[in-house]
């Protein structure tokens, strides 16, 4: 399975000490250079930087289609634009992305995507975690991950954790 990730999923899982869930779910992750720059280089000393740098299962991959990246940069940041372009280039089975506009763009381009909450739901359904709620709570309380009360309640209801 080819999986490309943007920065947000990596950073937030690292902040709560659960980056390895991605390895358990997907094996190798591909990230574009812009995501590496954002997380590891510019994020030095921040949660996630060291963990991503040390993770041998996270591979940096250059994006060849610079014209597409430039076009996507009209509305998206560098990491989002390169992650979408890379996912298209390598024929990714899945793109990990949280940002709404990035997800809309990915959908428009025919990419299958999932965000951090979807990663947690997948991990639960595959038996890697027992419940989503403790992870959502840690994301909110420790990582500062923005999650509306309505979405929080809906996820817990859908996962029968209420």
Kinemage of the C-alpha trace (Angstrom):
@kinemage 1
@onewidth
@group {chain A} dominant
@subgroup {mainchain}
@vectorlist {calphas} color= white
{ca unk a 1} P 0.000 0.000 0.000
{ca unk a 2} L 1.413 3.379 -1.027
{ca unk a 3} L 0.594 6.089 1.513
{ca unk a 4} L 1.642 9.742 1.306
{ca unk a 5} L 1.384 12.010 4.335
{ca unk a 6} L 1.161 15.724 4.931
{ca unk a 7} L 2.662 17.245 8.084
{ca unk a 8} L -0.352 17.593 10.395
{ca unk a 9} L -1.008 13.887 10.927
{ca unk a 10} L 2.686 13.253 11.645
{ca unk a 11} L 3.083 16.172 14.034
{ca unk a 12} L -0.072 15.549 16.022
{ca unk a 13} L 0.494 11.820 16.469
{ca unk a 14} L 4.095 12.506 17.512
{ca unk a 15} L 2.897 15.094 20.053
{ca unk a 16} L 0.856 12.409 21.813
{ca unk a 17} L 3.535 9.730 21.469
{ca unk a 18} L 1.629 7.664 18.916
{ca unk a 19} L 3.536 8.195 15.659
{ca unk a 20} L 4.180 4.453 15.413
{ca unk a 21} L 0.469 3.849 14.779
{ca unk a 22} L 1.131 4.996 11.221
{ca unk a 23} L 3.858 2.375 10.769
{ca unk a 24} L 1.596 -0.308 12.199
{ca unk a 25} L -1.248 0.671 9.876
{ca unk a 26} L 0.564 1.478 6.655
{ca unk a 27} L 4.160 0.246 6.829
{ca unk a 28} L 6.214 2.764 4.876
{ca unk a 29} L 5.037 6.357 4.510
{ca unk a 30} L 6.146 8.673 1.733
{ca unk a 31} L 6.483 12.377 2.406
{ca unk a 32} L 7.521 15.119 -0.008
{ca unk a 33} L 10.525 17.341 0.671
{ca unk a 34} L 8.295 20.254 1.741
{ca unk a 35} L 6.779 18.137 4.527
{ca unk a 36} L 10.258 17.054 5.653
{ca unk a 37} L 11.301 20.725 5.703
{ca unk a 38} L 8.212 21.734 7.697
{ca unk a 39} L 8.379 18.947 10.261
{ca unk a 40} L 12.088 18.183 10.665
{ca unk a 41} L 14.065 21.225 9.502
{ca unk a 42} L 11.830 24.173 10.424
{ca unk a 43} L 10.330 22.208 13.311
{ca unk a 44} L 13.645 21.348 14.954
{ca unk a 45} L 13.105 21.152 18.707
{ca unk a 46} L 9.331 20.902 18.264
{ca unk a 47} L 7.282 17.780 19.001
{ca unk a 48} L 7.509 15.373 16.103
{ca unk a 49} L 10.725 16.650 14.519
{ca unk a 50} L 13.067 14.130 16.101
{ca unk a 51} L 10.608 11.260 15.874
{ca unk a 52} L 9.987 11.802 12.152
{ca unk a 53} L 13.706 12.237 11.455
{ca unk a 54} L 14.495 8.980 13.288
{ca unk a 55} L 11.680 6.956 11.701
{ca unk a 56} L 13.328 4.765 9.064
{ca unk a 57} L 9.868 3.842 7.745
{ca unk a 58} L 9.159 7.453 6.703
{ca unk a 59} L 10.769 8.059 3.318
{ca unk a 60} L 11.272 11.429 1.655
{ca unk a 61} L 10.405 11.461 -2.029
{ca unk a 62} L 11.009 14.249 -4.554
{ca unk a 63} L 8.082 15.596 -6.537
{ca unk a 64} L 8.756 15.765 -10.271
{ca unk a 65} L 5.742 17.782 -11.435
{ca unk a 66} L 6.762 21.267 -10.343
{ca unk a 67} L 4.119 22.856 -12.572
{ca unk a 68} L 1.382 21.060 -10.659
{ca unk a 69} L 2.930 22.071 -7.339
{ca unk a 70} L 3.025 25.723 -8.444
{ca unk a 71} L -0.611 25.563 -9.527
{ca unk a 72} L -1.655 23.971 -6.236
{ca unk a 73} L 0.338 26.591 -4.290
{ca unk a 74} L -2.231 29.186 -5.404
{ca unk a 75} L -4.498 27.870 -2.630
{ca unk a 76} L -2.416 25.463 -0.541
{ca unk a 77} L 0.781 25.581 1.481
{ca unk a 78} L 3.941 23.904 0.184
{ca unk a 79} L 3.486 20.672 2.147
{ca unk a 80} L -0.120 20.195 1.086
{ca unk a 81} L 0.659 20.991 -2.561
{ca unk a 82} L 3.642 18.634 -2.702
{ca unk a 83} L 1.812 15.857 -0.823
{ca unk a 84} L -1.052 15.962 -3.332
{ca unk a 85} L 1.336 16.073 -6.299
{ca unk a 86} L 3.395 13.203 -4.878
{ca unk a 87} L 0.282 11.108 -4.212
{ca unk a 88} L -0.724 11.559 -7.852
{ca unk a 89} L 2.779 10.795 -9.166
{ca unk a 90} L 3.296 7.572 -7.225
{ca unk a 91} L -0.296 6.387 -7.593
{ca unk a 92} L -0.831 6.460 -3.835
{ca unk a 93} L -3.578 4.329 -2.372
{ca unk a 94} L -4.119 6.892 0.371
{ca unk a 95} L -3.234 10.487 1.251
{ca unk a 96} L -3.082 11.502 4.922
{ca unk a 97} L -4.295 15.094 5.211
{ca unk a 98} L -6.357 17.074 7.704
{ca unk a 99} L -6.686 20.495 6.091
{ca unk a 100} L -10.110 21.060 4.539
{ca unk a 101} L -8.992 22.816 1.358
{ca unk a 102} L -6.259 20.250 0.766
{ca unk a 103} L -8.763 17.424 1.178
{ca unk a 104} L -11.208 19.094 -1.212
{ca unk a 105} L -8.429 19.490 -3.762
{ca unk a 106} L -7.341 15.874 -3.317
{ca unk a 107} L -10.929 14.701 -3.791
{ca unk a 108} L -11.287 16.821 -6.934
{ca unk a 109} L -8.153 15.166 -8.315
{ca unk a 110} L -9.485 11.678 -7.562
{ca unk a 111} L -7.293 10.887 -4.574
{ca unk a 112} L -8.488 8.809 -1.636
{ca unk a 113} L -7.666 10.591 1.619
{ca unk a 114} L -8.146 10.307 5.349
{ca unk a 115} L -7.376 12.650 8.211
{ca unk a 116} L -6.093 12.030 11.699
{ca unk a 117} L -9.483 11.039 13.083
{ca unk a 118} L -9.893 8.556 10.240
{ca unk a 119} L -6.462 7.115 11.066
{ca unk a 120} L -7.575 6.559 14.665
{ca unk a 121} L -10.845 4.944 13.583
{ca unk a 122} L -8.932 2.634 11.233
{ca unk a 123} L -6.508 1.741 14.045
{ca unk a 124} L -9.436 0.848 16.308
{ca unk a 125} L -11.183 -1.227 13.668
{ca unk a 126} L -7.951 -3.138 12.993
{ca unk a 127} L -7.496 -3.839 16.703
{ca unk a 128} L -4.420 -1.648 17.209
{ca unk a 129} L -6.178 0.526 19.796
{ca unk a 130} L -9.147 -0.299 22.021
{ca unk a 131} L -10.932 3.043 21.813
{ca unk a 132} L -10.704 6.341 19.945
{ca unk a 133} L -11.770 8.568 22.859
{ca unk a 134} L -8.476 8.526 24.832
{ca unk a 135} L -6.599 9.518 21.686
{ca unk a 136} L -9.046 12.297 20.827
{ca unk a 137} L -8.734 13.576 24.397
{ca unk a 138} L -4.933 13.542 24.203
{ca unk a 139} L -5.020 15.269 20.830
{ca unk a 140} L -7.182 18.046 22.256
{ca unk a 141} L -5.453 18.371 25.627
{ca unk a 142} L -1.808 17.646 24.808
{ca unk a 143} L -1.383 18.434 21.109
{ca unk a 144} L -3.830 21.342 20.949
{ca unk a 145} L -5.583 19.662 18.009
{ca unk a 146} L -8.725 21.593 17.054
{ca unk a 147} L -11.784 19.398 17.157
{ca unk a 148} L -15.300 20.771 17.473
{ca unk a 149} L -17.510 19.397 20.215
{ca unk a 150} L -19.999 18.280 17.574
{ca unk a 151} L -17.411 16.272 15.633
{ca unk a 152} L -16.002 14.814 18.861
{ca unk a 153} L -19.482 13.675 19.910
{ca unk a 154} L -20.283 12.298 16.449
{ca unk a 155} L -17.080 10.253 16.279
{ca unk a 156} L -17.695 8.783 19.727
{ca unk a 157} L -21.302 7.989 18.824
{ca unk a 158} L -20.310 6.404 15.502
{ca unk a 159} L -17.679 4.307 17.276
{ca unk a 160} L -20.144 3.374 20.073
{ca unk a 161} L -17.982 4.951 22.754
{ca unk a 162} L -20.684 7.060 24.425
